[in-house]
Amino acid sequence: MPFLILLALALGAAVCLQSTVNGQLSLRLGLPLTLMINSGTVFAGSSLWYLVARTAGQMPERTPAPWFLFTGGLFGLVIISCAAVAYPRLGAGVTTALAVGAQVVVALLLDRLGATGARLPLTTERVVGLVLVALGVWLAVASPRAR
């Protein structure tokens, strides 16, 4: 479990760092070229990952998947595009607070519906957590910004 917590922390840091550098790059090169560079990097890295896993015999058995499970790349495009535009304009703190707030709402809904494999109830504690996140988002967004 500690390893998974470290992965989640690395994820959070990487999203913030990626969004910051992508935002700055898109201001200099434009969003389309920034997206092409990022997509090319992801394609090269995932191709290498695939080849290493295949060579090591670590490929899972393939089973049929419904169409909507192939939309991850589209969501990745939305993430990269929105972050590259929002981060340099709203700032890292405001953009991240809004993104985390949206993530918590969607995550609780997905857990409630069992979309990730585990059906988790919407408990009082989870609702209080959502309210606290919403308060944090409001504080981050409502705070005066340096001019």
Secondary structure as UniProt FT lines:
FT   HELIX           2..29
FT   HELIX           31..55
FT   TURN            56..57
FT   HELIX           67..70
FT   HELIX           72..90
FT   HELIX           92..113
FT   TURN            114..116
FT   HELIX           124..142
//
